[in-house]
Protein backbone atom coordinates (compact mmCIF):
# COMPACT_ATOMS: atom_id res chain seq x y z
CA UNK A 1 0.00 0.00 0.00
CA UNK A 2 1.47 3.33 -1.04
CA UNK A 3 1.45 6.41 1.19
CA UNK A 4 0.50 6.57 4.82
CA UNK A 5 -2.11 4.50 6.62
CA UNK A 6 -4.52 7.47 6.44
CA UNK A 7 -4.24 8.00 2.69
CA UNK A 8 -6.60 6.63 0.08
CA UNK A 9 -10.24 5.64 0.39
CA UNK A 10 -12.06 5.25 3.66
CA UNK A 11 -13.10 1.73 4.54
CA UNK A 12 -16.68 0.82 3.67
CA UNK A 13 -17.20 -0.03 7.31
CA UNK A 14 -16.46 3.58 8.32
CA UNK A 15 -18.84 4.90 5.65
CA UNK A 16 -21.56 2.52 6.84
CA UNK A 17 -21.10 3.64 10.47
CA UNK A 18 -21.35 7.29 9.41
CA UNK A 19 -24.55 6.61 7.47
CA UNK A 20 -26.09 4.84 10.44
CA UNK A 21 -25.27 7.72 12.79
CA UNK A 22 -26.55 10.36 10.34
CA UNK A 23 -29.74 8.49 9.42
CA UNK A 24 -31.45 9.86 12.55
CA UNK A 25 -31.44 13.28 10.84
CA UNK A 26 -33.19 12.11 7.67
CA UNK A 27 -36.65 13.37 8.58
CA UNK A 28 -35.23 16.70 9.84
CA UNK A 29 -33.26 17.16 6.61
CA UNK A 30 -36.36 16.56 4.48
CA UNK A 31 -38.39 18.92 6.65
CA UNK A 32 -35.76 21.71 6.40
CA UNK A 33 -35.45 21.19 2.66
CA UNK A 34 -39.23 21.41 2.25
CA UNK A 35 -39.43 24.57 4.36
CA UNK A 36 -36.71 26.25 2.32
CA UNK A 37 -38.36 25.26 -0.95
CA UNK A 38 -41.55 26.95 0.27
CA UNK A 39 -39.53 30.05 1.21
CA UNK A 40 -38.20 30.15 -2.35
CA UNK A 41 -34.56 29.50 -1.43
CA UNK A 42 -32.66 28.88 -4.64
CA UNK A 43 -30.29 26.27 -3.20
CA UNK A 44 -33.18 24.16 -1.89
CA UNK A 45 -35.11 24.33 -5.16
CA UNK A 46 -31.95 23.40 -7.07
CA UNK A 47 -31.36 20.35 -4.86
CA UNK A 48 -34.99 19.26 -5.29
CA UNK A 49 -34.90 19.54 -9.09
CA UNK A 50 -31.54 17.76 -9.31
CA UNK A 51 -32.84 14.86 -7.23
CA UNK A 52 -36.20 14.66 -9.00
CA UNK A 53 -35.08 15.09 -12.61
CA UNK A 54 -31.32 14.59 -12.55
CA UNK A 55 -28.62 17.18 -12.98
CA UNK A 56 -28.76 19.24 -16.12
CA UNK A 57 -26.05 18.39 -18.59
CA UNK A 58 -23.55 21.06 -19.33
CA UNK A 59 -23.15 21.72 -23.02
CA UNK A 60 -20.29 23.70 -24.46
CA UNK A 61 -20.30 25.12 -27.95
CA UNK A 62 -16.94 24.28 -29.44
CA UNK A 63 -15.96 26.03 -32.61
CA UNK A 64 -12.96 24.43 -34.22
CA UNK A 65 -11.15 26.33 -36.89
CA UNK A 66 -8.40 24.69 -38.85
CA UNK A 67 -5.45 26.89 -39.41
CA UNK A 68 -2.64 26.06 -41.77
CA UNK A 69 0.39 25.29 -39.66
CA UNK A 70 3.54 27.23 -40.42
CA UNK A 71 6.49 24.87 -40.82
CA UNK A 72 9.59 25.50 -38.73
CA UNK A 73 11.84 24.87 -41.69
CA UNK A 74 11.58 24.25 -45.40
CA UNK A 75 13.03 21.23 -47.13
CA UNK A 76 14.26 22.00 -50.63
CA UNK A 77 15.00 19.09 -52.93
CA UNK A 78 17.66 19.67 -55.57
CA UNK A 79 19.00 17.53 -58.32
CA UNK A 80 22.61 16.40 -58.27
CA UNK A 81 23.38 18.74 -61.17
CA UNK A 82 21.99 21.74 -59.21
CA UNK A 83 24.03 20.80 -56.13
CA UNK A 84 27.19 20.41 -58.25
CA UNK A 85 26.61 23.81 -59.81
CA UNK A 86 26.18 25.43 -56.36
CA UNK A 87 29.31 23.72 -55.08
CA UNK A 88 31.36 24.91 -58.04
CA UNK A 89 30.01 28.43 -57.55
CA UNK A 90 31.01 28.43 -53.87
CA UNK A 91 34.49 27.09 -54.64
CA UNK A 92 35.33 30.04 -56.89
The 8 nearest C-alpha neighbors of each residue, nearest first, counted from 0:
[[1, 2, 3, 4, 7, 6, 5, 8],
 [0, 2, 3, 6, 4, 7, 5, 8],
 [3, 1, 6, 0, 4, 5, 7, 8],
 [2, 4, 5, 6, 1, 0, 7, 8],
 [3, 5, 6, 2, 7, 0, 1, 8],
 [6, 4, 3, 7, 2, 9, 8, 1],
 [7, 5, 3, 4, 2, 8, 1, 9],
 [8, 6, 9, 5, 2, 4, 3, 1],
 [9, 7, 10, 6, 5, 11, 14, 13],
 [8, 10, 11, 13, 7, 14, 12, 5],
 [9, 11, 12, 13, 8, 14, 15, 7],
 [12, 10, 14, 13, 15, 9, 16, 8],
 [11, 13, 15, 10, 14, 16, 9, 17],
 [14, 12, 16, 10, 11, 15, 17, 9],
 [15, 13, 11, 17, 12, 16, 18, 10],
 [14, 16, 12, 18, 17, 13, 11, 19],
 [17, 15, 13, 19, 18, 14, 12, 20],
 [18, 16, 14, 20, 15, 19, 21, 13],
 [19, 17, 15, 21, 16, 20, 22, 14],
 [18, 20, 16, 22, 17, 21, 15, 23],
 [19, 21, 17, 18, 22, 16, 23, 24],
 [22, 20, 18, 23, 19, 24, 17, 25],
 [21, 23, 19, 24, 25, 20, 18, 17],
 [24, 22, 21, 25, 20, 26, 19, 27],
 [25, 23, 27, 22, 26, 21, 28, 20],
 [26, 24, 28, 22, 27, 23, 29, 21],
 [25, 27, 29, 28, 24, 30, 23, 22],
 [28, 26, 30, 24, 25, 29, 31, 23],
 [27, 29, 25, 31, 30, 26, 24, 32],
 [30, 28, 32, 26, 27, 31, 33, 25],
 [29, 31, 27, 33, 28, 32, 26, 34],
 [32, 30, 34, 28, 33, 29, 27, 35],
 [31, 33, 29, 35, 30, 34, 43, 28],
 [34, 32, 36, 30, 31, 35, 29, 37],
 [35, 33, 31, 37, 36, 32, 30, 38],
 [36, 34, 38, 32, 37, 40, 33, 43],
 [35, 37, 33, 39, 43, 38, 44, 34],
 [36, 38, 34, 35, 39, 33, 40, 32],
 [39, 37, 35, 36, 40, 34, 33, 41],
 [38, 40, 36, 37, 41, 35, 44, 43],
 [41, 39, 35, 43, 42, 38, 36, 44],
 [40, 42, 44, 43, 45, 39, 36, 35],
 [41, 43, 45, 44, 40, 46, 36, 35],
 [44, 42, 46, 45, 36, 41, 40, 35],
 [43, 45, 47, 41, 36, 46, 42, 48],
 [44, 46, 42, 48, 43, 47, 41, 49],
 [45, 47, 49, 43, 44, 48, 50, 42],
 [46, 48, 44, 50, 45, 49, 51, 43],
 [49, 47, 51, 45, 50, 46, 52, 44],
 [50, 48, 53, 54, 46, 47, 52, 51],
 [51, 49, 47, 48, 53, 52, 46, 54],
 [50, 52, 48, 49, 53, 47, 46, 54],
 [53, 51, 49, 48, 50, 54, 55, 47],
 [54, 52, 49, 50, 51, 55, 48, 56],
 [55, 53, 49, 56, 52, 50, 48, 51],
 [54, 56, 57, 53, 49, 52, 58, 48],
 [57, 55, 58, 54, 53, 59, 49, 52],
 [56, 58, 55, 59, 54, 60, 53, 61],
 [59, 57, 56, 60, 55, 61, 54, 62],
 [58, 60, 61, 57, 62, 56, 63, 55],
 [59, 61, 62, 58, 63, 57, 64, 56],
 [62, 60, 59, 63, 58, 64, 57, 65],
 [61, 63, 60, 64, 59, 65, 66, 58],
 [64, 62, 61, 65, 66, 60, 59, 67],
 [63, 65, 66, 62, 61, 67, 68, 60],
 [66, 64, 63, 67, 68, 62, 69, 61],
 [65, 67, 68, 64, 69, 63, 70, 62],
 [68, 66, 69, 65, 70, 64, 71, 63],
 [67, 69, 66, 70, 65, 71, 72, 64],
 [68, 70, 67, 71, 72, 66, 73, 65],
 [71, 69, 72, 68, 73, 67, 74, 66],
 [72, 70, 69, 73, 68, 74, 67, 75],
 [73, 71, 70, 74, 69, 75, 68, 76],
 [72, 74, 75, 70, 71, 76, 69, 68],
 [73, 75, 76, 72, 77, 70, 71, 69],
 [74, 76, 73, 77, 72, 78, 82, 81],
 [75, 77, 74, 78, 79, 82, 73, 81],
 [78, 76, 81, 75, 82, 79, 80, 74],
 [77, 79, 81, 80, 82, 76, 83, 84],
 [78, 80, 82, 81, 83, 77, 84, 76],
 [79, 81, 83, 78, 82, 84, 77, 85],
 [82, 80, 84, 78, 83, 79, 77, 85],
 [81, 83, 79, 85, 84, 80, 86, 78],
 [84, 82, 86, 80, 81, 85, 79, 87],
 [83, 85, 81, 87, 82, 86, 88, 80],
 [86, 84, 88, 82, 83, 87, 89, 81],
 [85, 87, 83, 89, 88, 84, 82, 90],
 [86, 88, 90, 84, 85, 89, 83, 91],
 [87, 89, 85, 86, 90, 91, 84, 83],
 [90, 88, 86, 87, 91, 85, 84, 83],
 [91, 89, 87, 88, 86, 85, 84, 83],
 [90, 89, 88, 87, 86, 85, 84, 83]]
